[in-house]
Amino acid sequence: MAPASKRSERASRRRFLCQAGAAVAVGMGSVLHAKAQEKGFPPGTFLDVHTHLGQTWNSRPPLSATELLRWMDAHGVAQAVVLPLVSPEASSYPLTTDFVLRVTREHRERLIPFCSIDPRTSYQGGHRGLVGMLKRYRDQGCRGFGEHKPGVAIDDPRNIRLFRACAEAGLPVLFHLDNQRNWDRPGLPGLEKVLRAVPDCIFIGHGPGWWASISGQVTQKELQSYPRGPVAPGGAIDRLMEKYPNLYGDLSAGSGHNAIARDPEFGRKFLIRRADRLLFGTDFLYPGQPVPQFDLMARLKLPEDVQRRIFRDNARQLLGLKKS
């Protein structure tokens, strides 16, 4: 292990690079920023589809709405989705939908709540009862469902029942996939079963297992990791996006960054090719967290129309957000 002084130096350098990348990204999007203001949305280049409030992990400090909004202002983020975490496998501390609704209530023009229900939850009334639970959250302001992160297979029958209820309630589902939560096999056959079973539900993929599947020749072990090196042909994400128009991708967290940065030439082409199916996100969840997405997007120099769609327009369309 490197000496503490070296580790501290590397951590400081990472923070500097992330801050510099954020500044470049905000500058890069200045024209987009102005257009966003013209449309009547809060000013900013990005809509972040993946953040959390409260204390997610016992090893990280909590994040308040005030701190999140301050960070958003510093990084040109106009609006952010705030995701609950209700499954025991999802986080150290449960972050309920009621908590998310409460802490976002005074900032709804910028902080967009989602709801979540674990598929193993007890409820009465069958499908109608489950839809009623979701509509209760929707009517209180929730625009989507997730972060869906239970310790079951992605194609577990209880998941499929829940996804059908989300479709009826009009809530897109943001799911995490790896070898512990919503698990699947290489090639994502379980996810494809879900997409066939619930074609009228919008799905937004996230997590190591999802983003490892940008490449072909993925092993089961790699569905729990950040694979390195060039992307191999035949990745499940491209194949499934080509076949299923209700499938999107959330570019947040280390997994989303790694999927694009591991092979920048492929990554840039992928972003352009799938510009209508990708959503900018960070997974920001504690004060001072390094966020590499800003620097990555600045370095890729995407066409302006691609930036506009990925950075905010796709999410606003999916979530039915309207100008003020």
N, C-alpha and C positions, 0 to 999 in steps of 0.2 A: 504494500500500500504506500502511496506517495506521502511524504511528510505533510503535516497539517498546514504549513505555510504554502506549499505548492497547491494543495486542494483549495485553500482559501483564495489563492491567486486565480485558479481556474474558475471558481465560482464567481468571483468578481468579474472576470472577463466575460463569462456567459451572460451575467446581468447587463454588462455594458453593451454587448452585441444585441441583446433583445431590445434594450432601450433605444439603441441606434436604429435598429430595424423598424421599430415602431414609428420613429420620427420620419424615416424614409417612406414608410407605407402611408402615413398620413399625408405627407407632401405629395407622394405619387397620386393620391386620390383626391387632390384638391378640386379638380374639375367635377369629379363625381360627387364630392361633398357639397358643392354649390348646387348641383342638380337635385340632390336629395332635399336640400332646403327649399328649393322651388316647388317641390311636390308637396310640401307641408309636413313632412316628417321631421322628427328631431334632427338637428345637424349632426353629421358624422358620415364617414365613409363605409362603416361596417354595421351589419347586424350580426351579433354573436349568438349563434343558436345553441350554445352549451356553456352555461355557468351554474354555480351552486352558491347558496348563501347558508350561513350558519357554520357549524363545525362538521366537516365531512369525515376526516380521519383523526384518530387520537394523537397522531404525531404532527399534526398541523394546526395552526391557530384558526379560530373562526373568522369568517368574513361577514361584515355588516353591509347593509344596503348602501350606507353612506360611503364606505370604502370602495364598494363595487362601482358606484357612480363616479367617484373621483378617478378611479382607474380607467373607466370608460372615457371620461373627458380627456384624459392624458393620451389616449390611444386612438381617438377618432371613432369610437364605437357609439353609434346613435342609439341603438336598442340592444337588449340582451334577453335571451330566454333564461329563466331561472327554473332549474329542474329539481324536483324532490327525489329522494332516495328512500324507499320504504322496505325493500327486501333486506333480510339479515345479511346476505352476501354482498350487498351493494356498498356498504360503508361502515365505519366504526359506530356512528351514531345515526339513528333514523332521522330523516328530514321529511316530515309529512307534508302532504298537500295543503293541509290547513295552515301549517307554518309558512309555506311559500306564499299562499294567498295573503296571509297577514303581513309579512315583511315587504311585500311588493305593493300593497294597497295604495300607498301614497305616491307611488311612482309609476303608475301603469302606462303612462305615455312612453316610458323607456324600459321598464322591467316587465317582461311578459311571462306570466306564470304558466307552468304545465302541471298536470296532475299525474298520479300514479296509483295503481292498485296491484298488489302482488297476486299472481294467478292462483295462489294457494289460499287466498282469503276466503273466509266463510261469508256467504251472503244468501239471502232468500229471494225467491221469485224467479229463479232461472235466468234466462237471457234478458227478460224484461227488467228484472231486478238489477242486473249488472249494468244495463244501459241506463237505468235510472240513476245509479250511483255516479256514473260518468257525466250524465247531463247535469246533475247537481253541481259538480265541479265546473263544468263548461259554463253554466249560467252564472257562476261567481267570477268568471273571467279567464278560465284556463283555455289556452289556444291549442294545446296538444297534449300528448300522453308520453311520459318518460321522465327521467331516464329509466327505462325498463331494464332491470338488471337482476332478475331472480335466478336462483340456482336450480334451473330446470333446463331441459333441452329446448331449443328454439321451436321445435315442432311438437312439443308436449301438447296434448289435447286441451289442457287448461289454458295454455297460451293462445291457442287458436280460438277458443271461446272468447277470451278477452279481446283479441284482435277484431273479431267480428262485432263485438259490442262497441269498440272504438270506431269502427267504420260507420256504424249506425249513428253514433254520437257526433260524427264529423271531426274526429280528433286524429291527426297524424301521429304515428308511433315512432319515437326515437329509442332504439334499442342498442344495448351493449352486447357484444358477442365475443366470448373467449372460451377457454376450456373449463371454466367454472360457472359462468353465467350465460344463459341462452346458448349452451354449447351445441356444436355442430361438428361435422367431419370435413376433411379437405374437399374442396369443390363446393361446399355449402349446400349439400342436397336437402338438409332439413329446412334451410331458409327457402329453397325453391318450393318445397312442399307447402310452406306457409303462403308464399306468393301466389301459388295456384289456388289454394284454399280460400284466400281472402283477397280477391283481386280489386275490391273497391276500398281497401285500406291503404293509406300512404305509409310507407316504411322508410325510416331514415337510419342507415347503418352507422355504427360507431364501435370502437374498441379494437384490441389487438387481433382477435380472430377475423373480424370483418376486414380490417385494413391489410393484414397479411395476405388476404385473398385477392389483392390486386395483382398478385403474381401467380403464375402456374407452378406446378411441381411443389406445392406447399405440403409440409408434413404436419401431422397432428400436433407435435410439439411446437411448431412455429405459430400455431393459432393462439398461443399464450405468450408470444414474444414479438420483438421488433426485428424482423429479418433484415439482413444487410445485403448489399450488392445489387446488381442489375435485376430488373423485373423480368421474369421468364414469361414467354407467350402463354396464352391460355388461361389467364386469371379469371376467377369466378365473378368478380365484380363487373368487369366489362361484359361478360357473357350474360349475366342476369339483368344488367341495366338495358342491354339490347333487347331482351326478351320481355321484360316486365316494366311497363311505363310508370308503375306506382313505387319504384325503388329509387331512393336518393342516398347520398352519402354526407356525413358530418365530418368535416376536416379537422376536428379538434383533437387535443391531447397529443402526447408523444406518438401515439399510433398513427394519427392522421398526418402529422408532420413527417414521420419516418416514411410513410407510404409514398409521399411525393419526393422527399429529399434524397432517398436512397438511390434513385436513378433519375436525376433532374431532367434529362432529355425526355425520358418516357413520361415523367410526372407532368411536365409542362404540356405535352401533347394530350395526356389524359385529361387535364383540367380543361383544355380547349375543346376536346372531343365531347366531354360530358358536362359542359358548362351549364346546361339546363337542369342537371341532376345533383349538383354539389352545393353545399352550404358552408359558409365560413363559420368556424367555431374555435374556441380556445380551451375549454374545460377549466376556466379560471375559478379557483376555489379557496385561495388563501392569500393574504396580503404579501406582496413582494415576490409572488410566484413568477419564475421566468416563463415567457410565452414566445416560442420560436416562430409562430405562424406569421407574425408581422414581417419579420426579416425575410422569411422564405418567399412570401408573396411579392415583396419588393424586388428580390433578386430575380424572380422568374419573368418580370416585365410582361405580364399578360396583356393581350389586347383590351382596350377600354371596355368594349361590350361584354367581354368575358368577366372582367373585374366586376362590372356592375351587377351581372347576374349572380355570380358566386358570392360576392361580398355582402349583398343585401337583397336584391330583387327577388331571387328564387324563394327565400324564406318569407318575405312579406306576402308573396302570392300564395304560398302554401298555407300560411297562418291566417290569411284573410285580413291582413292589417290595412287600415285605410289612413289617409292623411288627415291631419287635424283640421 
